[in-house]
Amino acid sequence: MTRSIPTPDQPLKIGTRGSPLALAQANETRARLMAAHDLPDAAFEIVVIKTTGDDRGMIDADRPLKEIGNKGLFTKEIEEAMLAGRIDIAVHSMKDMPTEQPAGLVLDCYLPREDTRDAFVSRKVTRLADLAAGQIVGTSSLRRRAQLLSRRPDLKVVEFRGNVQTRLKKLDDGVADCTFLAMAGLRRLGMTEIAQSAIDPEEMLPAIAQGAIGIERRSDDESVAQLLAPLNDHDTTLRLAAERAFLAALDGSCETPIAGLALIDGSDIWLRGEILRPDGSERLFEEGRAPLTGGAELGRELARRLRARAPGDFFSWH
């Protein structure tokens, strides 16, 4: 299935979730395509698709995502629409993406990566270190929960989901004393003032691919591949190759506390990765370097090291 250069009469259909952040990312993609190809706004149409994750997230707002099911939770319906030809490309937050795409789809275009750090959000204190024993932290992320309890087992963690406005209201209502958001999302929404501080990766490694936007397409759509080619950021591609290979080799999903960050350091790629028991009682960390083109193998090697050190029940809930 192929198509020609988009026009107002036959616009390129961009599939996305309907959250404010997802729409901001779709609009950024459209703006970059317009600039790269000197095309008008009307040559692109943003198509909002509701996913299982959106529906279940509203129905089961107080249940952990791991109980709802995670693989493809925020992508399945969008990918089905693309395979059916209802949309031409899909814009995704890469930290939500499974490490394998359905047959017929490919993910080979990444926009320049944003800030990878977690944002600390609170109405009461300015830094994570300022929290007193027994204070309540709200998060739906198993990674953040495990990382937090690993460092601060004296804190209480409660389930905490919803968009930015919902989470802020929960803070105002006293459901929790603080929460976390991705700095990248706040930047894209123009809401960085919400963050009391950004958490250094040395203190809390981010989610795999945090801050990166990926654009998925049909593998046989060569004209779309050519349209997307100028948008692909080389450095982001190299970094995600390492991080996503690390995740794939650990068979990771949103159900397992895995964190990792790849950085380009001269002619090397430097990867740090960690796995944690869900209750934060044990944390295993590895890091390594490789030539820029060896990121994927480096990711697999770090995963092998961690698997060799981890007991068989490491990811089990107790």
C-alpha positions as CSV (number, residue, x, y, z in Angstrom):
1,M,0.0,0.0,0.0
2,T,1.5,3.3,-1.1
3,R,0.4,6.9,-1.5
4,S,1.7,10.0,-3.2
5,I,2.7,13.3,-1.7
6,P,-0.1,14.6,0.5
7,T,-2.4,17.4,-0.6
8,P,-5.4,19.1,0.9
9,D,-7.6,16.9,-1.2
10,Q,-5.7,13.7,-0.1
11,P,-4.1,14.6,3.3
12,L,-1.7,12.4,5.1
13,K,-3.6,10.9,8.1
14,I,-1.7,11.1,11.4
15,G,-3.0,8.7,14.0
16,T,-2.7,9.5,17.7
17,R,-4.3,9.2,21.1
18,G,-6.4,12.1,22.2
19,S,-4.6,13.3,25.3
20,P,-3.3,16.8,25.4
21,L,0.3,15.4,25.3
22,A,-0.4,13.0,22.4
23,L,-2.0,15.8,20.4
24,A,1.0,18.1,21.1
25,Q,3.3,15.3,19.8
26,A,1.1,14.8,16.7
27,N,1.1,18.6,16.0
28,E,4.9,18.7,16.4
29,T,5.1,15.9,13.8
30,R,2.8,17.7,11.4
31,A,4.8,21.0,11.8
32,R,8.1,19.2,11.1
33,L,6.6,17.5,8.0
34,M,5.2,20.8,6.8
35,A,8.6,22.5,7.2
36,A,10.6,19.6,5.6
37,H,8.4,19.4,2.5
38,D,7.0,23.0,2.2
39,L,3.5,21.7,2.5
40,P,0.4,23.4,3.9
41,D,-1.3,22.6,7.1
42,A,-4.3,21.2,5.2
43,A,-2.1,18.5,3.6
44,F,-2.2,16.7,7.0
45,E,-5.1,15.4,9.1
46,I,-4.8,14.4,12.7
47,V,-7.0,11.4,13.5
48,V,-7.7,10.7,17.2
49,I,-8.1,7.0,18.1
50,K,-9.2,5.9,21.5
51,T,-7.1,3.0,22.8
52,T,-7.8,0.2,25.4
53,G,-5.5,2.1,27.8
54,D,-7.5,5.2,27.5
55,D,-10.8,3.4,28.1
56,R,-9.5,1.2,30.9
57,G,-7.6,4.1,32.5
58,M,-10.8,6.0,32.9
59,I,-12.8,3.0,34.2
60,D,-10.2,1.6,36.5
61,A,-8.5,4.8,37.5
62,D,-7.4,3.4,40.9
63,R,-6.1,0.0,39.6
64,P,-2.5,-0.5,38.8
65,L,-1.9,-0.8,35.1
66,K,-0.2,-4.2,35.5
67,E,-3.7,-5.5,36.5
68,I,-5.3,-4.2,33.4
69,G,-2.7,-5.6,30.9
70,N,0.1,-3.6,29.3
71,K,1.4,-5.0,26.1
72,G,0.0,-2.7,23.4
73,L,-2.3,-1.1,25.9
74,F,-1.8,2.4,24.3
75,T,-1.0,1.2,20.7
76,K,-3.2,-1.7,19.6
77,E,-6.1,0.2,18.2
78,I,-3.9,2.7,16.5
79,E,-1.9,0.0,14.8
80,E,-5.0,-1.8,13.7
81,A,-6.2,1.5,12.1
82,M,-3.0,1.8,10.2
83,L,-3.0,-1.8,8.9
84,A,-6.6,-1.2,7.8
85,G,-5.5,1.9,5.9
86,R,-7.6,4.4,8.0
87,I,-4.4,6.3,8.9
88,D,-1.0,6.6,7.2
89,I,1.3,7.1,10.2
90,A,1.1,6.9,14.0
91,V,2.8,9.1,16.5
92,H,3.8,7.4,19.7
93,S,5.5,8.2,23.0
94,M,8.3,5.7,22.7
95,K,8.3,4.7,26.4
96,D,4.8,3.2,25.7
97,M,5.9,1.2,22.7
98,P,6.4,-2.6,22.8
99,T,9.8,-3.7,21.5
100,E,8.2,-5.5,18.6
101,Q,5.8,-4.2,16.0
102,P,3.0,-6.1,14.4
103,A,3.7,-7.7,11.0
104,G,3.4,-5.1,8.2
105,L,4.4,-2.1,10.4
106,V,7.8,-0.5,11.0
107,L,9.1,2.1,13.5
108,D,12.2,3.7,12.0
109,C,11.7,7.5,12.5
110,Y,12.4,9.3,15.7
111,L,12.1,13.0,16.4
112,P,14.9,14.7,18.4
113,R,14.7,13.5,21.9
114,E,13.5,15.8,24.7
115,D,14.6,16.0,28.4
116,T,14.8,12.4,29.7
117,R,14.5,13.3,33.4
118,D,11.6,12.7,35.7
119,A,9.9,15.8,37.2
120,F,9.2,16.0,40.9
121,V,5.8,17.6,41.5
122,S,4.6,18.7,44.9
123,R,2.6,21.4,46.6
124,K,4.6,20.9,49.8
125,V,8.3,20.4,49.2
126,T,10.7,21.3,46.4
127,R,12.9,18.1,46.2
128,L,12.5,14.4,46.7
129,A,15.1,14.5,49.4
130,D,13.0,16.9,51.4
131,L,10.2,14.4,52.0
132,A,9.8,13.3,55.6
133,A,9.4,9.6,56.6
134,G,5.8,8.5,56.1
135,Q,4.8,11.0,53.5
136,I,2.7,9.8,50.6
137,V,4.0,9.5,47.0
138,G,1.5,9.0,44.2
139,T,2.6,7.1,41.1
140,S,1.3,4.5,38.6
141,S,4.8,3.7,37.4
142,L,6.2,0.4,38.7
143,R,9.6,1.7,37.8
144,R,9.3,4.9,39.8
145,R,7.6,3.0,42.7
146,A,10.5,0.5,42.9
147,Q,13.2,3.1,42.5
148,L,11.6,5.2,45.2
149,L,11.2,2.4,47.7
150,S,14.7,1.2,47.0
151,R,16.1,4.6,48.1
152,R,13.4,5.6,50.6
153,P,11.6,2.6,52.1
154,D,10.2,4.9,54.8
155,L,7.8,6.5,52.3
156,K,4.3,5.4,51.4
157,V,3.4,4.9,47.7
158,V,-0.2,5.0,46.4
159,E,-1.7,4.4,42.9
160,F,-1.9,7.7,41.1
161,R,-3.1,8.0,37.5
162,G,-4.6,10.6,35.2
163,N,-3.6,13.5,33.0
164,V,-1.6,16.4,34.4
165,Q,-4.7,18.4,35.6
166,T,-6.2,15.3,37.3
167,R,-2.9,14.6,39.1
168,L,-2.6,18.2,40.3
169,K,-6.1,18.1,41.6
170,K,-5.3,14.9,43.5
171,L,-2.3,16.7,45.1
172,D,-4.6,19.6,46.1
173,D,-7.1,17.1,47.5
174,G,-4.4,15.5,49.7
175,V,-4.4,12.1,48.0
176,A,-0.6,12.3,48.0
177,D,2.1,14.7,49.0
178,C,4.0,14.5,45.7
179,T,4.1,12.7,42.3
180,F,6.3,12.4,39.2
181,L,5.8,13.4,35.6
182,A,8.1,13.3,32.6
183,M,10.0,16.5,32.1
184,A,9.6,15.9,28.3
185,G,5.8,15.9,28.5
186,L,5.8,19.1,30.6
187,R,8.1,20.8,28.1
188,R,5.9,19.8,25.1
189,L,2.8,21.1,26.9
190,G,4.5,24.3,28.0
191,M,3.9,23.5,31.6
192,T,7.5,23.2,33.1
193,E,6.5,25.5,35.9
194,I,4.6,22.6,37.5
195,A,7.9,20.8,38.2
196,Q,9.4,21.7,41.6
197,S,12.7,20.1,40.4
198,A,14.0,17.7,37.8
199,I,15.5,14.5,39.1
200,D,19.0,13.7,38.0
201,P,19.5,10.3,36.2
202,E,22.1,9.5,38.9
203,E,19.3,9.6,41.4
204,M,16.6,8.0,39.3
205,L,17.3,6.5,35.9
206,P,14.4,7.2,33.5
207,A,12.1,4.8,31.7
208,I,13.5,3.2,28.5
209,A,13.1,5.7,25.6
210,Q,11.6,8.4,27.9
211,G,11.4,11.8,26.1
212,A,11.4,10.2,22.6
213,I,8.7,10.4,19.9
214,G,8.5,7.6,17.4
215,I,6.6,7.6,14.1
216,E,5.3,4.3,12.9
217,R,4.3,3.5,9.3
218,R,3.3,0.6,7.1
219,S,6.5,-1.3,6.0
220,D,5.4,-1.3,2.3
221,D,4.6,2.4,2.1
222,E,7.7,3.8,0.4
223,S,6.3,7.2,-0.3
224,V,5.6,7.7,3.4
225,A,9.1,6.4,4.2
226,Q,10.5,9.1,2.0
227,L,8.3,11.8,3.7
228,L,9.5,10.7,7.1
229,A,13.2,10.3,6.3
230,P,14.2,14.0,6.8
231,L,12.6,14.0,10.3
232,N,14.6,11.1,11.7
233,D,17.1,12.2,14.3
234,H,20.4,10.2,14.0
235,D,21.5,10.6,17.7
236,T,18.0,9.6,19.0
237,T,18.1,6.5,16.7
238,L,21.4,5.4,18.1
239,R,20.4,5.9,21.7
240,L,17.1,4.1,21.3
241,A,18.7,1.2,19.6
242,A,20.7,0.5,22.7
243,E,17.9,1.1,25.2
244,R,15.3,-0.9,23.4
245,A,17.6,-3.8,22.8
246,F,18.3,-3.8,26.5
247,L,14.5,-3.8,27.2
248,A,13.8,-6.5,24.6
249,A,16.5,-8.8,26.0
250,L,15.0,-8.5,29.4
251,D,11.6,-9.2,27.9
252,G,10.5,-6.0,29.6
253,S,7.1,-4.3,29.7
254,C,5.3,-1.8,31.8
255,E,4.8,-4.7,34.2
256,T,8.5,-4.9,35.2
257,P,10.6,-2.2,36.9
258,I,13.3,-1.6,34.3
259,A,15.2,1.7,33.7
260,G,17.9,2.7,31.3
261,L,19.5,5.6,29.6
262,A,21.9,5.7,26.7
263,L,24.0,8.8,26.0
264,I,26.4,9.6,23.2
265,D,29.9,10.4,24.5
266,G,32.2,11.3,21.7
267,S,32.6,8.2,19.5
268,D,31.0,5.9,22.1
269,I,27.6,5.1,23.3
270,W,27.3,4.9,27.1
271,L,24.5,2.8,28.5
272,R,23.3,2.5,32.1
273,G,20.6,0.1,33.0
274,E,19.0,-1.3,36.1
275,I,16.3,-3.8,37.2
276,L,14.5,-3.7,40.5
277,R,12.3,-6.0,42.5
278,P,8.8,-4.5,42.4
279,D,8.9,-3.8,46.1
280,G,12.3,-2.0,45.8
281,S,14.0,-4.5,48.1
282,E,16.8,-5.2,45.6
283,R,18.3,-3.2,42.8
284,L,20.8,-4.5,40.2
285,F,22.7,-2.0,38.0
286,E,25.1,-2.3,35.0
287,E,26.7,0.1,32.7
288,G,29.0,-0.2,29.6
289,R,30.3,1.6,26.5
290,A,30.5,0.6,22.9
291,P,31.2,2.2,19.5
292,L,28.2,4.2,18.3
293,T,27.1,1.5,15.9
294,G,27.3,-1.2,18.6
295,G,24.5,0.1,20.8
296,A,22.1,-2.8,20.2
297,E,24.7,-5.4,21.1
298,L,25.7,-3.3,24.2
299,G,22.0,-3.3,25.3
300,R,21.8,-7.1,24.9
301,E,25.1,-7.5,26.8
302,L,24.0,-5.4,29.8
303,A,20.7,-7.4,29.8
304,R,22.7,-10.7,29.9
305,R,24.8,-9.5,32.8
306,L,21.7,-8.5,34.8
307,R,19.9,-11.7,34.0
308,A,22.9,-13.7,35.2
309,R,22.9,-11.8,38.5
310,A,19.1,-11.9,39.1
311,P,17.3,-14.8,40.9
312,G,14.5,-16.4,38.9
313,D,11.8,-14.8,41.0
314,F,13.3,-11.3,40.7
315,F,10.3,-9.7,39.0
316,S,7.7,-11.5,41.1
317,W,5.4,-9.6,43.4
318,H,5.5,-10.7,47.0
